[in-house]
Amino acid sequence: LDIQLPGLSGYEICTELKAEPQTRSIPIIFISARREVDDIVKGFAVGGTDYITKPFQIEEVLARVENQLIIQTLQTQLQEQNQTLKAQNEQLQAEISARSQAEQALHKVNQRLQTLACTDSLTEVANRRHLDQYLRRMWLQMARERKSLSLILCDLDHFKLYNDTYGHLAGDSCLRIIAQAIERTLRRPGDFVGRYGGEEFAVVLPNTELDGAIRVARNIHQEIESLKLSHSRSPVSPFVTCSLGISAQIPYHLIPPELLLGKADQALYQAKQRGRNNFCVYE
């Protein structure tokens, strides 16, 4: 464009071309006899890419045009590469998002499988395998910390008569209710209840002296008693009751945790020998 034109000036034409989306990317070279710095600066300010003063040499004009075409081609290639990279990045982000969602879903499935592997399907408290693992872990931890570990074994009195009277479905329901009742009595995060087998439950109480374990056993006994689940054929009570055996000691890492279980089992046997519906402590 020349600057001095009839009608609109070269500056005005350039401004209009740069305002239109279809023409704004076209490089514009000004050719003018005006050599003032302000004129040249204004040419660049309105969107010009180069400024040639008259008189000019045709070779110079062709060289500058070729230079602008090269720049334009490189800019186009750069834009295309940017678009390609943007599309690739969007695809990558989508793949990352999809992978993240898949990993989250897999994590939830694994958590669910882990829960199922550790939970007794009937009572929904810990199963025997998980109970044994937790007792072993707490035994070693309390041995390191030189703190007392307590264990309570809880056995429902005359439960075979309960099943014979009300049926196994009612017995299963009773076990679920009892498991939830025991769980309600546990106050601290480390306290743990699991199904020991059949109608027996075990409660692990880390960092708990014998007096504390007795309080927990008394609470369990009262909680089960307050349920008033009918047991018409029980020789002990017209309701479901339990017998409990309690043991406590500071563990030693060279002694297996089964020692604590054996003591609680002996105390439970004593409670049954004394007429059931009570608790005994291993002395």
HELIX and SHEET records of a PDB file:
HELIX    1   1 GLY A   10  ALA A   19  1                                  10    
HELIX    2   2 VAL A   37  ALA A   45  1                                   9    
HELIX    3   3 ILE A   58  CYS A  118  1                                  61    
HELIX    4   4 ARG A  128  GLU A  145  1                                  18    
HELIX    5   5 PHE A  159  TYR A  166  1                                   8    
HELIX    6   6 HIS A  168  THR A  185  1                                  18    
HELIX    7   7 LEU A  210  LEU A  227  1                                  18    
HELIX    8   8 GLU A  258  GLN A  273  1                                  16    
SHEET    1   A 2 ILE A  29  SER A  32  0                                        
SHEET    2   A 2 ASP A  50  THR A  53  1                                        
SHEET    1   B 5 PHE A 192  GLY A 197  0                                        
SHEET    2   B 5 GLU A 200  PRO A 206 -1                                        
SHEET    3   B 5 LEU A 149  LEU A 156 -1                                        
SHEET    4   B 5 CYS A 242  GLN A 249 -1                                        
SHEET    5   B 5 PHE A 279  VAL A 281  1                                        
END                                                                             
